[in-house]
């Protein structure tokens, strides 16, 4: 199964750090965020990887190269006009991802989630990994009922940024800049999104405070 790392974000909440360095190349535990994820994908048997990029994307290509240093094959989906957001970025990369379901992961997270257990043939249009709500998202995003992701429910969890998607999730959507979230919500309303909750290590490094916290407690697991 192919995988995509979503690495095109500007990292506004991490400025001025990200004025010089793209967010995926910021280090935790002496290693770039994106390197942690590539290594985890390869360990799980997913070595065919697509990376999108926009802001300072050349730095990402220089650091990661063709992926040989990770025993991976890495290709790039540049967004030279500016980041296309999560949905637009994935749609733009579909020619590299092919016709089968694929993994997509936000490149600014750290986790010990066992990527090998992601379903290669999800029951529906998507499969999402949900986590307990962090302080910055106390209301959560989705509920989970009998393995199905719902928009409404008594208990909501946070979307981890780890998912498996069928290309048909993006069918008939025009190209351009758009978020993945409305597509997931529409699919969830039609019962087409499966999911699971993960209670292990998960860190979102999207702000300076959260990056500092990850650096303090990341164990490299």
Residue frames as qw, qx, qy, qz and C-alpha x, y, z in Angstrom:
[[0.000, 0.888, 0.459, 0.000, 0.00, 0.00, 0.00],
 [0.395, 0.459, -0.025, 0.795, 1.36, 3.41, -0.97],
 [0.370, -0.689, -0.435, 0.447, 1.57, 6.22, 1.55],
 [0.243, 0.717, 0.116, 0.643, 1.48, 10.01, 1.43],
 [0.437, -0.433, -0.386, 0.687, 2.98, 12.43, 3.90],
 [0.096, 0.893, 0.347, 0.270, 1.21, 15.79, 3.98],
 [0.620, -0.346, -0.076, 0.700, 4.09, 18.24, 4.27],
 [0.309, 0.527, 0.326, 0.721, 2.93, 21.38, 2.47],
 [0.299, -0.872, -0.385, 0.036, 1.74, 23.46, 5.43],
 [0.248, 0.781, -0.166, 0.549, 3.28, 26.87, 6.09],
 [0.637, -0.264, -0.530, 0.493, 3.50, 26.36, 9.85],
 [0.033, -0.743, -0.072, -0.665, 2.17, 29.81, 10.74],
 [0.657, -0.723, -0.043, -0.207, 1.83, 29.00, 14.45],
 [0.868, -0.261, 0.039, 0.421, 5.50, 27.98, 14.52],
 [0.423, 0.711, -0.028, 0.560, 6.86, 31.22, 13.12],
 [0.340, 0.814, -0.370, -0.291, 9.56, 32.53, 13.19],
 [0.581, -0.318, 0.734, 0.151, 11.08, 29.01, 13.32],
 [0.660, 0.374, 0.634, 0.150, 9.35, 28.03, 10.08],
 [0.294, 0.905, -0.086, -0.294, 10.44, 31.19, 8.28],
 [0.065, 0.701, -0.685, -0.186, 13.74, 29.42, 7.66],
 [0.048, -0.164, 0.985, 0.020, 12.91, 25.72, 8.07],
 [0.599, -0.174, -0.471, -0.624, 9.82, 23.88, 6.80],
 [0.676, -0.422, 0.309, -0.520, 7.80, 22.32, 9.60],
 [0.991, 0.010, -0.099, -0.087, 8.46, 18.67, 8.60],
 [0.683, 0.404, -0.407, 0.452, 12.21, 19.23, 9.02],
 [0.334, -0.698, 0.362, -0.520, 11.97, 20.48, 12.61],
 [0.508, 0.212, -0.814, 0.184, 13.70, 18.01, 14.89],
 [0.719, -0.511, 0.187, -0.433, 12.47, 16.03, 17.86],
 [0.888, -0.302, 0.341, 0.066, 14.86, 13.64, 19.54],
 [0.317, -0.541, 0.584, 0.516, 17.62, 14.62, 17.14],
 [0.297, 0.172, 0.830, 0.439, 15.61, 13.61, 14.07],
 [0.250, 0.014, -0.249, -0.936, 13.34, 15.49, 11.67],
 [0.617, 0.156, 0.457, -0.621, 9.61, 14.98, 12.12],
 [0.764, 0.431, -0.223, -0.425, 9.32, 13.63, 8.59],
 [0.338, 0.430, -0.835, 0.061, 12.17, 11.18, 9.17],
 [0.361, -0.082, 0.784, -0.499, 10.33, 9.68, 12.17],
 [0.727, 0.334, 0.267, -0.537, 7.31, 9.07, 9.95],
 [0.625, 0.527, -0.518, -0.254, 9.22, 7.68, 6.97],
 [0.102, 0.348, -0.907, 0.215, 11.03, 5.24, 9.21],
 [0.500, 0.072, 0.674, -0.539, 7.74, 4.16, 10.81],
 [0.750, 0.445, -0.045, -0.487, 6.17, 3.60, 7.39],
 [0.487, 0.499, -0.711, -0.087, 9.11, 1.51, 6.20],
 [0.155, -0.214, 0.887, -0.378, 9.03, -0.59, 9.37],
 [0.615, 0.252, 0.516, -0.540, 5.36, -1.26, 8.66],
 [0.549, 0.168, 0.752, 0.324, 6.12, -2.38, 5.11],
 [0.360, 0.867, 0.344, -0.026, 5.02, 0.81, 3.34],
 [0.541, -0.387, 0.261, 0.699, 8.12, 1.96, 1.48],
 [0.271, 0.423, 0.508, 0.700, 6.49, 3.60, -1.58],
 [0.191, -0.675, -0.432, 0.567, 5.91, 7.15, -0.33],
 [0.244, 0.660, 0.312, 0.638, 4.67, 10.41, -1.86],
 [0.319, -0.513, -0.343, 0.719, 5.42, 13.72, -0.16],
 [0.220, 0.831, 0.338, 0.384, 3.68, 16.94, -1.09],
 [0.468, -0.421, -0.171, 0.757, 5.30, 20.26, -0.34],
 [0.214, 0.897, 0.269, 0.279, 4.96, 24.00, -0.92],
 [0.190, -0.951, 0.208, -0.128, 6.72, 26.34, 1.53],
 [0.160, -0.713, 0.682, 0.009, 10.51, 25.74, 1.39],
 [0.962, 0.100, 0.149, -0.205, 9.80, 22.43, -0.32],
 [0.636, 0.611, -0.447, 0.149, 13.24, 22.26, -1.90],
 [0.171, -0.577, 0.688, -0.406, 14.67, 21.80, 1.58],
 [0.826, -0.088, 0.438, -0.344, 12.49, 18.73, 2.09],
 [0.887, 0.448, -0.101, -0.035, 13.59, 17.22, -1.22],
 [0.323, 0.690, -0.579, 0.290, 17.24, 17.87, -0.33],
 [0.398, -0.459, 0.663, -0.438, 16.91, 16.29, 3.12],
 [0.817, 0.035, 0.491, -0.300, 14.90, 13.24, 2.09],
 [0.017, 0.419, -0.762, -0.494, 16.11, 12.74, -1.47],
 [0.591, 0.074, -0.614, -0.517, 14.79, 9.68, -3.27],
 [0.815, -0.386, 0.096, -0.421, 14.31, 7.87, 0.01],
 [0.788, 0.272, -0.535, 0.138, 17.23, 5.47, -0.39],
 [0.101, 0.430, -0.642, 0.627, 18.66, 6.45, 3.00],
 [0.577, -0.150, 0.467, -0.653, 15.45, 5.10, 4.55],
 [0.184, 0.026, 0.964, 0.188, 15.18, 2.04, 2.26],
 [0.394, 0.627, 0.542, -0.398, 12.17, 3.75, 0.72],
 [0.320, 0.329, 0.520, 0.721, 11.12, 5.06, -2.67],
 [0.013, -0.670, -0.383, 0.636, 10.09, 8.68, -2.31],
 [0.265, 0.445, 0.481, 0.708, 8.41, 10.83, -4.95],
 [0.083, -0.336, -0.302, 0.888, 7.21, 14.41, -4.65],
 [0.121, 0.711, 0.630, 0.286, 4.02, 16.29, -5.40],
 [0.254, -0.128, -0.140, 0.948, 5.00, 19.97, -5.40],
 [0.056, 0.824, 0.563, -0.014, 2.40, 22.70, -5.00],
 [0.472, 0.085, 0.047, 0.876, 4.27, 25.69, -6.45],
 [0.109, -0.597, -0.293, -0.738, 1.31, 28.06, -6.33],
 [0.327, -0.392, 0.452, -0.731, 0.98, 27.64, -2.56],
 [0.133, -0.007, 0.960, -0.246, -0.31, 24.86, -0.35],
 [0.424, -0.177, -0.593, -0.662, -3.56, 23.24, -1.53],
 [0.615, -0.329, 0.392, -0.600, -4.65, 22.19, 1.99],
 [0.472, -0.205, 0.851, -0.102, -5.22, 18.56, 2.92],
 [0.710, 0.440, 0.517, -0.190, -7.91, 17.69, 0.40],
 [0.511, 0.830, -0.142, -0.174, -6.44, 19.60, -2.51],
 [0.089, -0.683, 0.720, 0.081, -2.97, 18.26, -1.80],
 [0.572, -0.038, 0.818, -0.042, -4.15, 14.66, -1.85],
 [0.676, 0.632, 0.330, -0.183, -6.22, 15.17, -5.00],
 [0.299, 0.860, -0.373, -0.181, -3.22, 16.74, -6.72],
 [0.167, -0.534, 0.829, 0.030, -1.08, 13.71, -5.78],
 [0.840, 0.121, 0.416, -0.326, -3.55, 11.02, -6.90],
 [0.748, 0.581, -0.300, -0.117, -1.69, 10.36, -10.19],
 [0.216, 0.555, -0.760, 0.260, 1.28, 9.24, -8.06],
 [0.459, -0.227, 0.694, -0.506, -0.84, 7.28, -5.59],
 [0.128, 0.021, -0.937, -0.325, -2.71, 5.13, -8.09],
 [0.550, -0.265, -0.438, -0.660, -6.13, 3.48, -7.99],
 [0.632, -0.276, -0.707, 0.157, -5.84, 1.46, -4.76],
 [0.481, -0.859, -0.158, -0.075, -6.49, 2.65, -1.20],
 [0.545, 0.424, -0.337, 0.640, -3.55, 4.55, 0.26],
 [0.516, -0.587, -0.404, 0.476, -2.34, 5.88, 3.60],
 [0.204, 0.719, -0.004, 0.664, -2.09, 9.62, 4.25],
 [0.618, -0.526, -0.385, 0.440, -0.46, 11.07, 7.36],
 [0.019, -0.989, 0.023, -0.143, 0.06, 14.64, 8.53],
 [0.733, 0.331, -0.327, 0.496, 3.80, 15.27, 8.59],
 [0.029, -0.600, 0.368, -0.709, 3.69, 17.29, 11.82],
 [0.812, -0.459, 0.055, -0.357, 2.70, 14.47, 14.18],
 [0.154, 0.434, -0.863, 0.208, 4.71, 12.07, 16.31],
 [0.837, -0.178, 0.124, -0.502, 3.22, 8.73, 17.25],
 [0.167, -0.328, 0.929, 0.024, 3.98, 5.11, 18.03],
 [0.791, 0.262, 0.227, -0.504, 0.77, 3.95, 16.35],
 [0.519, -0.163, 0.789, 0.286, 1.51, 0.58, 14.62],
 [0.403, 0.493, -0.255, -0.728, 0.99, 1.57, 11.00],
 [0.099, 0.141, -0.942, -0.288, 1.10, -2.07, 9.87],
 [0.168, 0.353, 0.879, -0.272, -2.40, -2.58, 11.24],
 [0.353, 0.435, -0.019, -0.828, -4.03, -0.01, 8.96],
 [0.717, 0.323, 0.609, -0.104, -6.50, -1.78, 6.65],
 [0.214, -0.194, 0.619, 0.731, -5.41, -2.16, 3.05],
 [0.157, -0.344, -0.724, -0.576, -9.06, -2.55, 2.02],
 [0.138, 0.061, 0.504, -0.851, -11.13, -0.24, 4.24],
 [0.088, 0.512, 0.854, 0.008, -14.82, -0.94, 4.69],
 [0.116, 0.906, 0.337, -0.228, -16.03, 2.19, 2.95],
 [0.462, 0.835, -0.011, 0.299, -14.34, 5.26, 1.54],
 [0.164, 0.692, -0.476, 0.517, -11.98, 5.89, 4.44],
 [0.783, -0.408, -0.425, 0.198, -10.58, 4.56, 7.71],
 [0.015, 0.810, -0.229, 0.540, -9.53, 7.04, 10.40],
 [0.605, -0.154, -0.597, 0.503, -7.40, 6.70, 13.51],
 [0.297, -0.817, -0.110, -0.481, -8.87, 8.73, 16.37],
 [0.493, 0.079, -0.595, 0.630, -7.12, 9.67, 19.60],
 [0.322, -0.694, -0.531, 0.365, -8.10, 11.11, 22.98],
 [0.173, 0.917, 0.188, 0.306, -8.68, 14.84, 22.82],
 [0.561, 0.035, -0.249, 0.789, -5.62, 16.98, 23.51],
 [0.155, -0.578, -0.378, 0.706, -5.83, 20.30, 25.36],
 [0.038, 0.310, -0.274, -0.910, -5.94, 22.26, 22.10],
 [0.434, -0.068, -0.603, -0.665, -8.97, 20.32, 20.78],
 [0.235, -0.063, 0.792, -0.560, -11.11, 19.51, 23.82],
 [0.673, 0.256, 0.211, -0.661, -14.35, 19.08, 21.87],
 [0.576, -0.011, 0.795, 0.192, -12.97, 16.43, 19.53],
 [0.200, 0.309, -0.519, -0.772, -13.83, 15.88, 15.88],
 [0.634, 0.000, -0.606, -0.480, -15.72, 12.61, 15.42],
 [0.699, -0.306, 0.498, -0.412, -17.46, 9.96, 17.47],
 [0.274, 0.293, -0.897, -0.182, -16.94, 6.22, 17.09],
 [0.738, -0.047, 0.378, -0.558, -19.74, 3.67, 17.23],
 [0.885, 0.085, 0.457, -0.040, -19.13, -0.03, 16.59],
 [0.616, -0.097, 0.512, 0.591, -16.16, 0.70, 14.35],
 [0.316, 0.679, 0.461, 0.476, -17.93, 3.43, 12.38],
 [0.251, -0.134, -0.138, 0.949, -16.96, 7.10, 12.45],
 [0.002, 0.781, 0.612, 0.122, -19.86, 9.48, 13.05],
 [0.165, 0.526, -0.014, 0.834, -20.15, 13.25, 13.05],
 [0.490, -0.555, 0.121, -0.662, -22.42, 13.21, 16.10],
 [0.758, -0.154, -0.622, 0.121, -22.20, 11.23, 19.30],
 [0.585, -0.800, -0.133, -0.034, -21.99, 11.47, 23.06],
 [0.614, -0.600, 0.307, 0.412, -18.22, 11.05, 23.09],
 [0.616, 0.782, -0.080, 0.045, -16.02, 12.62, 20.48],
 [0.767, -0.338, 0.247, 0.487, -12.37, 11.99, 19.74],
 [0.083, 0.824, -0.288, -0.481, -9.73, 13.87, 17.79],
 [0.871, 0.487, 0.001, 0.063, -8.71, 12.84, 14.29],
 [0.720, -0.496, 0.250, 0.415, -5.04, 11.90, 14.52],
 [0.244, 0.789, -0.391, -0.407, -4.09, 12.87, 10.98],
 [0.150, -0.251, 0.932, 0.213, -3.62, 9.17, 10.12],
 [0.712, 0.332, 0.315, -0.533, -6.02, 7.69, 7.62],
 [0.337, 0.006, 0.834, 0.437, -6.54, 5.29, 4.74],
 [0.427, 0.543, 0.120, -0.713, -8.48, 6.62, 1.76],
 [0.614, 0.364, 0.647, 0.268, -9.94, 5.28, -1.42],
 [0.188, -0.048, 0.332, 0.923, -9.31, 7.53, -4.43],
 [0.113, -0.543, -0.693, -0.460, -13.08, 7.49, -5.01],
 [0.277, -0.666, -0.463, 0.515, -13.46, 9.68, -1.90],
 [0.124, -0.518, 0.140, 0.835, -12.23, 12.52, -4.15],
 [0.317, 0.334, 0.764, 0.452, -14.29, 11.53, -7.18],
 [0.120, 0.756, 0.504, 0.400, -15.75, 14.46, -9.12],
 [0.331, -0.838, -0.156, 0.405, -14.22, 17.04, -6.78],
 [0.482, 0.841, -0.049, 0.241, -12.65, 19.91, -8.73],
 [0.718, 0.023, -0.245, 0.651, -8.95, 20.52, -8.21],
 [0.023, -0.771, 0.049, -0.635, -7.75, 23.43, -6.14],
 [0.115, 0.272, -0.662, 0.689, -7.31, 24.38, -2.52],
 [0.686, -0.406, -0.185, -0.575, -9.73, 22.62, -0.17],
 [0.351, -0.437, 0.717, -0.415, -9.83, 20.79, 3.15],
 [0.306, 0.020, -0.944, -0.124, -10.25, 17.05, 3.52],
 [0.159, 0.104, 0.736, -0.650, -12.67, 17.49, 6.42],
 [0.596, 0.250, 0.084, -0.758, -15.90, 18.19, 4.46],
 [0.617, 0.242, -0.673, -0.328, -15.32, 15.06, 2.35],
 [0.236, 0.048, -0.913, 0.330, -14.85, 12.97, 5.49],
 [0.318, 0.153, 0.527, -0.773, -17.93, 14.44, 7.13],
 [0.663, 0.258, -0.223, -0.666, -20.08, 13.73, 4.07],
 [0.556, 0.190, -0.804, -0.092, -18.73, 10.16, 3.86],
 [0.029, 0.010, -0.831, 0.556, -19.35, 9.68, 7.61],
 [0.511, 0.166, 0.238, -0.809, -22.95, 10.83, 7.19],
 [0.775, 0.253, -0.352, -0.460, -23.44, 8.08, 4.61],
 [0.888, -0.320, 0.307, -0.118, -21.83, 5.43, 6.81],
 [0.835, 0.507, -0.140, 0.165, -18.76, 5.16, 4.60],
 [0.181, 0.710, -0.536, 0.420, -16.00, 5.80, 7.18],
 [0.865, -0.327, -0.362, 0.121, -14.63, 3.15, 9.51],
 [0.048, 0.790, -0.374, 0.482, -12.35, 3.96, 12.39],
 [0.782, -0.254, -0.481, 0.305, -10.52, 3.02, 15.54],
 [0.281, -0.928, 0.133, -0.208, -9.34, 4.75, 18.69],
 [0.749, 0.232, -0.413, 0.463, -5.67, 4.67, 19.61],
 [0.527, -0.843, -0.082, -0.066, -4.61, 5.33, 23.20],
 [0.813, -0.130, -0.006, 0.567, -0.83, 5.24, 22.74],
 [0.324, -0.490, 0.077, 0.805, 1.66, 8.01, 22.06],
 [0.358, 0.668, 0.472, 0.450, 0.42, 10.78, 19.77],
 [0.259, -0.606, -0.111, 0.744, 1.69, 14.33, 19.62],
 [0.404, 0.810, 0.318, 0.281, 0.61, 17.19, 17.36],
 [0.548, -0.316, -0.012, 0.774, 3.52, 19.62, 16.97],
 [0.293, 0.689, 0.462, 0.476, 1.56, 22.35, 15.20],
 [0.133, -0.958, -0.005, -0.256, 2.45, 25.16, 17.60],
 [0.276, 0.625, -0.572, 0.453, 5.62, 26.24, 19.37],
 [0.524, -0.436, 0.517, -0.518, 4.25, 25.12, 22.75],
 [0.960, 0.038, 0.161, -0.225, 3.25, 21.70, 21.44],
 [0.725, 0.531, -0.379, 0.219, 6.59, 21.26, 19.69],
 [0.019, -0.605, 0.613, -0.508, 8.41, 22.08, 22.92],
 [0.755, -0.264, 0.407, -0.440, 6.23, 19.60, 24.81],
 [0.960, 0.262, -0.080, -0.057, 6.99, 16.87, 22.29],
 [0.489, 0.607, -0.511, 0.363, 10.68, 17.55, 22.59],
 [0.324, -0.538, 0.572, -0.528, 10.46, 17.25, 26.37],
 [0.713, -0.160, 0.565, -0.382, 8.62, 13.97, 26.52],
 [0.823, 0.418, -0.278, -0.267, 9.25, 12.15, 23.25],
 [0.706, -0.457, 0.541, 0.014, 10.88, 8.82, 24.01],
 [0.199, 0.500, -0.729, -0.423, 11.58, 7.76, 20.44],
 [0.558, 0.063, 0.800, -0.213, 9.19, 4.82, 20.80]]
